[in-house]
Amino acid sequence: METEPIHKTVKDAFIYDLMGDVGRLHDLIKALPEGLEKATAPTLGAIALAVKDAKASAEQIGKAEKASFGNFAAAEKVALRDSLKAALREEAGEALASAARELATSARIHQDAAKGEKVQRWQWIAVAFAGSLLAGALGFYGSHLLYGKQIDEQAAFGRAVGTVWDGLDTKTKERIQAARERQ
């Protein structure tokens, strides 16, 4: 018994062969997303880790800059306090010595006046004069100290703004410029 060939014609053979090729091509296309995912997964994982590391580094740098500015501000505060103390000691010492000299002079005048005349009126005048001299000296010294402190505070503020000037936004810079022009 003769078996009938599956392919009756060459045309049928080509069609069957072509259908097999199309089927294999279809299987390859279906497997393509899975293969692409397997191929790109390590790269995407590495990119995710790199982004995480970059974010952590940026946060660490930001914290370090913040701490650095805090340390700078604290050092400036300590330096300002120390310079104010030194200036106060110098100025207060001179002012108090001057007031003591004036009081001693007033006391001598008072004693001379009290010896020469027994009238208490001169004593009160001398005491009032000494008190007014002391009040004037302390008032002068107080205004000088307050004015000097104000200048030091403005200089410290200027140094602080100068250190962060490049990091300020445009609107903040404009506000600072406007405040300068109003003064």
Order of alpha helices (4+ residues) and beta strands (2+ residues): alpha-alpha-alpha
